[in-house]
Amino acid sequence: MSIMRSYLVDSFTDTPFSGNPAAVVLLDEPADPAWMRAVAAEFNQSETAFVVTGVDEHAAKPLRWFSPTTEVDLCGHATLATAHVLGGSQRFDTRSGELTCTATDDGTVEMDFPLRPNEPVEDLSVVAALGDIAPERVIAVARSDTDLLVHLDDAGLVRELRPDLSEVPRIAERGVIVTATSDRPEVDFVSRFFAPAVGIPEDPVTGSAHCSLAPWWAGRLGRTELVGEQASARGGTVRARLEGRRVVLGGRAVTVLAGTLAA
């Protein structure tokens, strides 16, 4: 394997050492999936993006994402990190179809992602995996094609939540989104995301979770443009705009490390 350029980028933030870090590896040609899994485990970030740059300039660049343990179908923060490394406006060919990223004048990158609708869940006993939450604190539970969404009555409860991570894989294929109305005037809602089933105990800022959060809160707040705060220890901000069956996610990113991968 030849020497490849690699980066560590903090996404959904403009401040180093906050937001969600993602590794980005630039490839001249498609790589072996087993090798990519090994590299992702070595970087040990919530996601590592592998993008093939050796394609026609007018073609969408092949992009794949790997957690430390598995390949994933969609990742927002690693897509943002990849577009940031490559200069902003890009088209990517992915397992979730073609994704378009557009750089704006203020340094934000907007990503055109598929919307993930939520279906109500009647059995609220699944919430027990999240810890000692009184039933009256649960406003609603819903499920998308990959995640469980739990809507609580208070942002403080979301911030303080300490779920039983050994139980979370039992109730969700990929992960659990916990959300509430924001307690800050500049933000519409807060959330946290737990995905131990794919090697991510808690993800700092999750773009793909906002593909479910955006339609959920748009229906409740009566707006199609929203601002979400992911209230993890690192924290980050995601802007979301509904456009039909698509969600445009916006955020900034900052490179904290650039080097070469030689193995």
Secondary structure, DSSP 4 states (H G I P E B T S, - for coil): ---EEEEEEEES-SSTT-SEEEEEEEESS---HHHHHHHHHHHTSS-EEEEE--S-TTSPEEEEEE-SS-EES--HHHHHHHHHHHTS-EEEEETTEEEEEEE-TTS-EEEEEE----EE---GGGGGGG-S--GGGEEEEEE-SSEEEEEES-HHHHHH----TTTHHHH-SSEEEEEEE-SSTT-SEEEEEEEGGGTEEEESS-TTTHHHHHHHHHHHHT-SEEEEEE-SSS-EEEEEEEETTEEEEEE-EEEEEEEEE--
